[in-house]
Amino acid sequence: MRSAVEAADGTAPRYRVVQWATGAVGRSVIRGVIERPEFELAGVRVFDPAKVGVDAGTLVGRPPTDVIATDDPNGILALDADCVIYAPLIAQSIGGDPRKDLHTVCELLASGKNVVSLAGMLYPYARGPEFTAELEHACKAGETSVLGTGVNPGFTTEVLPLVLSGVCQRVDHVYVRECADFSGHPSRLLIHEMGGLGKTEEAYLEALPTYRAAMRDLFTESLQLVGAGLGVTLDQVDVSHEYLLADEDFEIQAVPIPRGTVAAGRWTFSGVVRGRPVVTIECVHKSDARRVTAWERPGYAVRVHGRPSITLTAEEDWVSNGITAAAAFALNAVPAVCGAPAGIRTFLDLPLLTGRAARS
């Protein structure tokens, strides 16, 4: 395995981390690496030409780090590093090659770098034997491990329901719902290009098959992971989708939402065993919850129906910053992934991931 080495003076090891892609989550990862003594920033991969050649510290509003952002993937592959936090938009979701992310992650793994992915791969076994074989081959070549993570999917849709199920003698059905208010989210690529908010109905429907395929693949991993944690294999995954149009003009941080364009969408994914849904995940995406009042209020709900049943609900501010949360969950996984045996890792394989206490 590729893991950090204990310092010569006997102090705790430092993990050399590469950040791949510097959107909102990627920049939050970089800030975490800079601020935490157990990590060292080894490299930064960017896609925006304006960011090439810029110091990583400057990119995230911190003092210079002497790590210069690059758009050269070969330069990243050649780096000496313990782990890559892989956080681009999923290529398939914006009409790219569905296998692009797999190929890139495999190159990173084979180069001797562990990977924590924020672009799927939470449960690669759901993608079929060919997909997992490529990952396993790359892990074997580089003596490395790969873990998919995130907040949704990654934490609310997998970790929370499995933790709650620990008080149940029998589980009949798991239901997870997230209703997200994207009014303050900064990413146009995520909100408009990938999610379709602010698009005309015609443009939205034209792009929907591509987005549906990406969402189905992503959340099938989530459903199968929860199923595996409960000891069942899902027979099939059902997907349904609906959307709402804006009845007035308004703006959110990422894009304007003209009247008559898409203002919200709702996805429901159900994992079925012998004709009965066992795991259901519902995702509601609202451009601005103050203006789109249909469907649920922003927040989260996890319900494990069984003996006994248990429910956890939270308002939208239960996580004060979802971007920081996603970045932290990935970064907190680095030591466990670097120390794990080579191969595909899921949350079912790793110890409980925890944060770090603030230092006075």
N, C-alpha and C positions, 0 to 999 in steps of 0.2 A: 504494500500500500504506500501511497505518497502522503507522508504526514510530517508535520513540523518537528524539528529536532530541538531537544532541550539545549538552552544556551550554555556556553562554556562555564559560566559562573554558577550553574545549577538553578537558575531562575526558571520560571515557567516558560514553555515554548511559545514562540510567536508564529502565527500562521500568515504566510505570504499570500495575499488575496488579490485576484484580478477582478475588476468589474467590467462585465461585457454589456454594453449599452448604458446610456446615461439619460434615460427619461427620468420622470419624477422619482420612481422607486430606485433606479440605479444611482441617482445622486444622493438619495438618503442612505444607501449602502455605503457609499464613499465617505460620507460624514461619519457614519458609525465606525468604519475602519480607522479613520484618522483619530477619532476620539478614544478608542478603546485600546489599552496597552497590549492586549494579547494578539492584536492584528497589526500587520504591516502591509501597506498598499504596494503591490508589485507592478501593476499595470492597469490601463484603462483603454477599452475599445469603444470608439465612438463612430457614429454614422453621419452626423451632421458636419459638412465641410468646415463650418465656422468654428467647430470645437477642436479640429485637428491642430496639434502643436500647442494647445493651451495646457497650462499646469492644472492638474487635477484639483488642487486646492482652490484655484481661481474658479473652476467650473461650479464649485459647490459653496462659494462664499467663505472659504477658509484660507489661512495663510498658505503660501506655496509649499508643495510637498516634494518637488523635484521629480515627480512622476508626470510625464508628458503624455497627453491623450493622443492616440493613434487610430487611424482607420485601416491599418495594415494587419490583417488576421495572422499572417505568417510571423510577424513580429511578436504577437501575443503567444502563438504556439511555441516560439523559441524561448520564451521567458522561463526562468526558474521560479516556480510558484507552487503552492500547496493546493489552492482551490480557486475555481472561477465561479463567481456568482453570475449566472446566465439570465439576463433579464430583458431581452428584446420583446417587441410585440410578436405574438405567434405568427409566423410567416403565412400559414394557411388562412388565418382569419382576415388577412388583407389581400387575398388573392394570389399569394405566393406559392411556391412549390411546397406541397404538404410534407415533403421529406427533408426540407432544408434544415430545420432545427435539429432533426435527428443526425444528419450528416455533420453539422457543425459541432454538436455535443460529442459525437464519436471522435472527431479529430482532437478535441480538447482532452478527452479521456485518454486516448492513445498517446498523446504527448506527455503523459505523466502527471496530469492535473485532475484532481477530484473536481466534481461539478455539483453545485447546488442550483437547480433550475427553477426559475420563476415563470417558465414558459411551458408548463405541462410536465409530463413524466412523473406524476405523483404515483401512478401505478401502471408502469409500462406494460405489464402482462395483459392489460385490457386491450392493447393494440395488436396482439397476436404474436405468434412465435417468431416470425421474421423480424419484427421490430425489436423484440427483446434479444434475439440472437445477435443482432448488430451491436446493441449496447453491451452485451456480455463480452463479445469479442473485443471491443474497444477497451473495456475495463481490464480484461486479461492482458492485453498488449501493454497497457500503461500501468498495471497494478494499481488501479484507481477505483473509486466508487462514484455513483451518481444518485442524487436524491432530488425529487420534485417537491416544491413547497409553495407557500403563499398564504394569503388570508382567506380568500374565497375564489377558487378552491384552495385547499391546503390546511386551513385551521377550522373555520366555522363549519365546513361541510364534511370534514373527516375526523379531526382530532376531538372536537367537542362532543359529537354524538357518540363516539366510541368511549370516551371517558365517562359520559353520563350512563351509558349502557352497563357500566360496571356495577351499578346497584340493582340491576334487574336479574331475576332468576330466569325469565323468559322474555325475549324480544319479538314482538309481532310486526312492528312497523316503525321505521325511523323517518321523521319528517324534518327537513331543514329549510328555512326560508330566510333569504336576505332581501331587504328592500333598500336600495342604495339611492341616495340623492347626489347627483353628479354636478350640482350647480357650482360647486367650488373646486372641481377637479381641473387641473391645468392642461391636461393632455388632449389636444385636438385629434391626434392620431387614434387614441383609445376611444374617445367619446364619439367622434364623428366618423372617421374612416372605418374603424373596427365595429363600434356599437351602432352606428347609423343615426344617432340623434342629430336632428337638424337637417336630415336629408329629405328631399321630396319623397312622396310615397312611391313614385315610379322608380327612383334611384334606389330606394331602400329595398323594394321587392326584387329589383334586378340583382342586388348584392346579397340578398338573403340566403340563397342556396349555399354560397361559399361560407358565409358566417355560420349558418346552421351546421354545416359539416364540421367546422372547427369547434363549435360549442359542444356538439354531440361527442366528438372525440375526447375533448377535455373533461367533460362532466361524466362521461362513461368511466373514465379512470377513477373519479371520485366515488361513484356508485359502487364500482367493483372493489375498491379499497375498503369501503365500509362493509360491504358484503363479506369480504374475506376476513375482516376483523370480527364479524359476527358468526363466521363459520359456514357461510353459504356461498354458492356460486350462482350468479344471476343468469337466467335463461335468455333474457333480452332486455333492451332499454327502449322505452317509449319516450318520445319528445313531442311537446306541443309548444306553440308560440303564438302570441298575439301582440298587437301594438296599438298605440293611441296617437292621434294627431293633435297638434297644438291648436287651440281655438283663439289665440291671440299672438301677437309678436312679443318676444322677450329675448333677453340675452343671458347666457351663463358664462362662466369664466373662459371656457374653451372655445365656444362658438355661439353665433346667434341662432335662435330658434324661431324662424318666421312662421306665421300662421299657416296652417295646413301641412307643415312638415312633421316628421316623426318626433314626438315628445317623450315617449316612454315605450318600453317593451317588457314583456313578461315571458320567461322561459320556465317550463316544468319538465323535469327529467325523472323518470320512474324506472327503477330496477325491479324486474319482475321475476318471481320464482313460482313455477307451476301455476301460472295465470294470476298470481296475486302480487301486488306491489309490496315490496319489502323495504325499499329505500326510495324516498322521494326528495328531490332538491328543487326548490322554487327560487328563481332569481328575478327580481323586479328592478329594472333600471329606469330611474326617472331623471329627466333633465333638470327639473326644479320641482321639488315636492310641494312647494307653496302654491305652484300654479297647476300642477297635475295632482289632483286630490283623489282620483279613482284608485282602486286597489288598496294595498296595505300602506300603513304609515312607515316611514323609514325606520329601520331597525332589524333585529335578528330574532329568530325563534328556532329552538331545537326541541323537538318532542319525541321522546322514545316511548312508544306504546307497548306495554307488556305487563309483566307482573313483578314489581309494581311499575306503574308508568311514572315518567319524570319529564318535566317541562322547564326549559330555561328561556326566558324572553328578555329582551333588552331594547331600549330606545336607541336612536341613531348615534348618540354620543357615548355609547358604552365603550367604543374605541375612539379616543379623541382624534386620532390621525391614522387613517387606514394605510396611507402610503408608508409612513414610518413603521407601522406594525408589520407590513409585508416585508420591508427591508430588514427589520430586526429579526423576524422569524427565520429568514434565510441566513442571516449572519450568525445567529445563535446555533444554527445547525452545523456550522463549519467544523468545529472540533470533533463532533460525533462522526461526521462523514469522513473526515481525514483519518480518523482512528478506526474506521470500520473495515472489515475484510473487503477485498476487491469484489466488485459486482454491483448489481442493481440493489439499491436500498429503498425501503419505504418506511413510513412512520411505524409500521408494525414491527420493524427490525431494530429500531433505535430506542435508547432510553428517553425518558421524558425530557423535552427541551425546555430550558428555563432561561430567564433573563439574568442580568447581572445587577447587583446592588450598586447604587450610586456611591462614588468615592468622595469623601469629604475633603 
